[in-house]
Structure formats: structure tokens, C-alpha cells
Amino acid sequence: MEIITDLGAHARFVWPAYGAFVVIFGGLLIWVRLSGARAKAELERREAARKESR
């Protein structure tokens, strides 16, 4: 664990990069979950409409 905590002069660049990664990756995860939920709802709506039209 010494490598993670002993970043020396580069710590001011590395820690914000870690933070940016967490924020961006978290945002992408939320986006994928929401997009998947919307796609699933749309698919269910279309399947229901197709069953009604038969």
C-alpha cells in the first residue's frame, strides 16, 4: 500500500485523476442503468401493443 499513499510530487495530479475516474465511471454506470430501464420499458410497451393488434 506504500505505492498508493507515497505519490510524491505527482500526488496533486494523481488524486484528481482518481476522482475524475470515479465520477465519470459512476456517471456512465448510472447512464447505462437508466438507458437499459428505458429500453426495457419501451420493449414491453411495444410487445403489449403488438399483442393487442393481433
GUPA-278972 format. One record per residue: residue in three letters; chain; x negated, z negated, y negated of N, C-alpha, C, CB in turn. Coordinates in nm, 4 decimals, always signed. Each point is the difference from the previous one (the first is absolute). Glycine has a CB too. Layout:
N
(r ALA, A, (X, Z, Y), (X, Z, Y), (X, Z, Y), (X, Z, Y))
...
This chain:
54
(r MET, A, (-0.0818, +0.0000, +0.1197), (+0.0818, +0.0000, -0.1197), (-0.0857, +0.0000, -0.1255), (+0.1785, -0.1197, +0.1253))
(r GLU, A, (-0.3052, +0.1012, -0.1113), (-0.0885, -0.0040, -0.1155), (-0.0004, +0.1334, -0.0740), (-0.1413, -0.1699, +0.1172))
(r ILE, A, (+0.1553, +0.2782, -0.0453), (-0.0013, +0.1327, -0.0624), (+0.1189, +0.0155, -0.0940), (-0.1169, +0.0954, +0.2013))
(r ILE, A, (+0.2347, -0.1431, -0.1615), (+0.1199, +0.0149, -0.0814), (-0.0090, -0.0827, -0.1278), (+0.1322, +0.0423, +0.2076))
(r THR, A, (-0.1843, -0.1620, -0.1991), (-0.0040, -0.0868, -0.1172), (-0.1239, +0.0208, -0.0852), (+0.1313, -0.1640, +0.1278))
(r ASP, A, (-0.2371, +0.2222, -0.0743), (-0.1234, +0.0197, -0.0758), (-0.0135, +0.1470, -0.0378), (-0.1099, -0.1941, +0.1194))
(r LEU, A, (+0.1840, +0.2349, -0.2199), (-0.0029, +0.1391, -0.0428), (-0.0969, +0.0238, -0.1154), (+0.2353, +0.0201, +0.0753))
(r GLY, A, (-0.2894, -0.1256, -0.1284), (-0.0992, +0.0123, -0.1056), (+0.0559, +0.0637, -0.1250), (-0.1728, +0.0156, +0.1735))
(r ALA, A, (+0.0922, +0.0717, -0.2320), (+0.0360, +0.0637, -0.1273), (+0.1163, +0.0978, +0.0146), (-0.2367, -0.0251, -0.0720))
(r HIS, A, (+0.2659, +0.0659, +0.1929), (+0.1056, +0.0987, +0.0210), (+0.1375, -0.0622, +0.0182), (-0.1700, +0.1464, +0.1013))
(r ALA, A, (+0.1794, -0.2771, -0.0998), (+0.1280, -0.0677, +0.0238), (+0.1053, +0.0404, -0.1028), (-0.1244, -0.1921, +0.1003))
(r ARG, A, (+0.0825, +0.2140, -0.2241), (+0.0977, +0.0359, -0.1032), (+0.0619, +0.1369, +0.0244), (-0.1273, -0.1393, -0.1612))
(r PHE, A, (+0.0669, +0.2211, +0.2460), (+0.0572, +0.1297, +0.0361), (+0.0732, -0.0059, +0.1345), (-0.1831, +0.1123, -0.1296))
(r VAL, A, (+0.1309, -0.1927, +0.2206), (+0.0540, -0.0045, +0.1359), (+0.1335, -0.0727, +0.0040), (-0.2324, +0.0051, +0.0904))
(r TRP, A, (+0.2421, -0.1223, -0.1523), (+0.1255, -0.0758, +0.0065), (+0.1173, +0.0740, -0.0627), (-0.1343, -0.2074, -0.0056))
(r PRO, A, (+0.1191, +0.2720, -0.1089), (+0.1120, +0.0808, -0.0516), (+0.0352, +0.1175, +0.0921), (-0.0692, -0.0645, -0.2312))
(r ALA, A, (-0.0311, +0.1207, +0.2988), (+0.0283, +0.1076, +0.0950), (+0.0817, -0.0529, +0.1173), (-0.2127, +0.1168, -0.0668))
(r TYR, A, (+0.1791, -0.2355, +0.1159), (+0.0794, -0.0630, +0.1055), (+0.1430, -0.0235, -0.0488), (-0.2076, -0.1101, +0.0935))
(r GLY, A, (+0.2204, +0.0604, -0.2146), (+0.1327, -0.0248, -0.0566), (+0.0800, +0.1283, -0.0136), (-0.0922, -0.1959, -0.1218))
(r ALA, A, (+0.0267, +0.3014, +0.0740), (+0.0677, +0.1293, -0.0143), (+0.0455, +0.0520, +0.1361), (-0.1387, +0.0509, -0.2040))
(r PHE, A, (+0.0544, -0.0679, +0.3046), (+0.0372, +0.0433, +0.1350), (+0.1242, -0.0741, +0.0473), (-0.2405, +0.0513, +0.0511))
(r VAL, A, (+0.2437, -0.1817, -0.0687), (+0.1147, -0.0794, +0.0459), (+0.1272, +0.0436, -0.0722), (-0.1526, -0.1945, +0.0494))
(r VAL, A, (+0.1438, +0.2144, -0.1796), (+0.1175, +0.0408, -0.0779), (+0.0473, +0.1394, +0.0422), (-0.0794, -0.1413, -0.1934))
(r ILE, A, (-0.0128, +0.2354, +0.2039), (+0.0358, +0.1375, +0.0355), (+0.0537, +0.0067, +0.1426), (-0.1752, +0.0865, -0.1580))
(r PHE, A, (+0.1067, -0.1519, +0.2515), (+0.0439, +0.0027, +0.1389), (+0.1356, -0.0687, +0.0154), (-0.2397, +0.0015, +0.0749))
(r GLY, A, (+0.2585, -0.1121, -0.1440), (+0.1293, -0.0680, +0.0032), (+0.1094, +0.0877, -0.0571), (-0.1162, -0.2188, -0.0197))
(r GLY, A, (+0.0876, +0.2870, -0.0895), (+0.0970, +0.0914, -0.0588), (+0.0351, +0.1143, +0.0932), (-0.0879, -0.0594, -0.2228))
(r LEU, A, (-0.0115, +0.1119, +0.2917), (+0.0259, +0.1072, +0.0956), (+0.0846, -0.0491, +0.1166), (-0.2158, +0.1071, -0.0650))
(r LEU, A, (+0.1895, -0.2265, +0.1127), (+0.0808, -0.0561, +0.1085), (+0.1454, -0.0166, -0.0422), (-0.2025, -0.1181, +0.0870))
(r ILE, A, (+0.2232, +0.0671, -0.2073), (+0.1368, -0.0168, -0.0506), (+0.0676, +0.1352, -0.0147), (-0.0677, -0.2097, -0.1205))
(r TRP, A, (-0.0045, +0.3073, +0.0677), (+0.0544, +0.1342, -0.0189), (+0.0406, +0.0621, +0.1341), (-0.1434, +0.0276, -0.2053))
(r VAL, A, (+0.0582, -0.0417, +0.3072), (+0.0303, +0.0569, +0.1317), (+0.1220, -0.0681, +0.0609), (-0.2433, +0.0544, +0.0335))
(r ARG, A, (+0.2502, -0.1867, -0.0451), (+0.1161, -0.0726, +0.0551), (+0.1302, +0.0434, -0.0686), (-0.1498, -0.1962, +0.0525))
(r LEU, A, (+0.1478, +0.2036, -0.1848), (+0.1204, +0.0400, -0.0731), (+0.0375, +0.1446, +0.0292), (-0.0578, -0.1636, -0.1792))
(r SER, A, (-0.0412, +0.2499, +0.1848), (+0.0255, +0.1408, +0.0292), (+0.0561, +0.0163, +0.1404), (-0.1844, +0.0661, -0.1561))
(r GLY, A, (+0.1318, -0.1403, +0.2500), (+0.0508, +0.0051, +0.1370), (+0.1428, -0.0497, +0.0088), (-0.2311, -0.0319, +0.0832))
(r ALA, A, (+0.2621, -0.0736, -0.1571), (+0.1364, -0.0533, +0.0004), (+0.0971, +0.1008, -0.0608), (-0.0908, -0.2341, -0.0163))
(r ARG, A, (+0.0495, +0.3007, -0.0924), (+0.0853, +0.1024, -0.0612), (+0.0197, +0.1178, +0.0941), (-0.0801, -0.0694, -0.2265))
(r ALA, A, (-0.0255, +0.1119, +0.2942), (+0.0104, +0.1121, +0.0929), (+0.0908, -0.0356, +0.1173), (-0.2299, +0.0765, -0.0666))
(r LYS, A, (+0.2179, -0.1987, +0.1160), (+0.0848, -0.0426, +0.1114), (+0.1471, -0.0030, -0.0423), (-0.1909, -0.1360, +0.0933))
(r ALA, A, (+0.2172, +0.0846, -0.2133), (+0.1380, -0.0044, -0.0498), (+0.0549, +0.1412, -0.0177), (-0.0476, -0.2183, -0.1159))
(r GLU, A, (-0.0323, +0.3084, +0.0651), (+0.0432, +0.1394, -0.0180), (+0.0274, +0.0655, +0.1348), (-0.1341, +0.0151, -0.2121))
(r LEU, A, (+0.0503, -0.0397, +0.3105), (+0.0213, +0.0553, +0.1328), (+0.1286, -0.0532, +0.0616), (-0.2471, +0.0214, +0.0285))
(r GLU, A, (+0.2702, -0.1502, -0.0414), (+0.1238, -0.0578, +0.0528), (+0.1229, +0.0571, -0.0705), (-0.1252, -0.2094, +0.0561))
(r ARG, A, (+0.1149, +0.2294, -0.1873), (+0.1116, +0.0586, -0.0758), (+0.0285, +0.1419, +0.0480), (-0.0596, -0.1416, -0.1996))
(r ARG, A, (-0.0457, +0.2204, +0.2188), (+0.0178, +0.1379, +0.0448), (+0.0541, +0.0065, +0.1429), (-0.1863, +0.0690, -0.1519))
(r GLU, A, (+0.1396, -0.1586, +0.2381), (+0.0511, -0.0018, +0.1366), (+0.1484, -0.0384, +0.0020), (-0.2302, -0.0593, +0.0843))
(r ALA, A, (+0.2687, -0.0353, -0.1679), (+0.1405, -0.0412, -0.0076), (+0.0850, +0.1169, -0.0514), (-0.0687, -0.2417, -0.0413))
(r ALA, A, (+0.0197, +0.3127, -0.0593), (+0.0737, +0.1148, -0.0545), (+0.0116, +0.1108, +0.1033), (-0.0803, -0.0574, -0.2299))
(r ARG, A, (-0.0221, +0.0750, +0.3084), (+0.0040, +0.1043, +0.1037), (+0.1005, -0.0339, +0.1088), (-0.2393, +0.0532, -0.0467))
(r LYS, A, (+0.2462, -0.1804, +0.0843), (+0.0968, -0.0437, +0.1026), (+0.1423, +0.0158, -0.0500), (-0.1676, -0.1625, +0.0901))
(r GLU, A, (+0.1893, +0.1389, -0.2202), (+0.1339, +0.0130, -0.0579), (+0.0441, +0.1461, -0.0065), (-0.0407, -0.2079, -0.1336))
(r SER, A, (-0.0542, +0.2982, +0.1160), (+0.0356, +0.1408, -0.0153), (+0.0286, +0.0690, +0.1326), (-0.1388, +0.0038, -0.2039))
(r ARG, A, (+0.1119, -0.0694, +0.3146), (+0.0243, +0.0608, +0.1320), (+0.1444, +0.0033, +0.0340), (-0.2181, -0.0767, +0.0734))
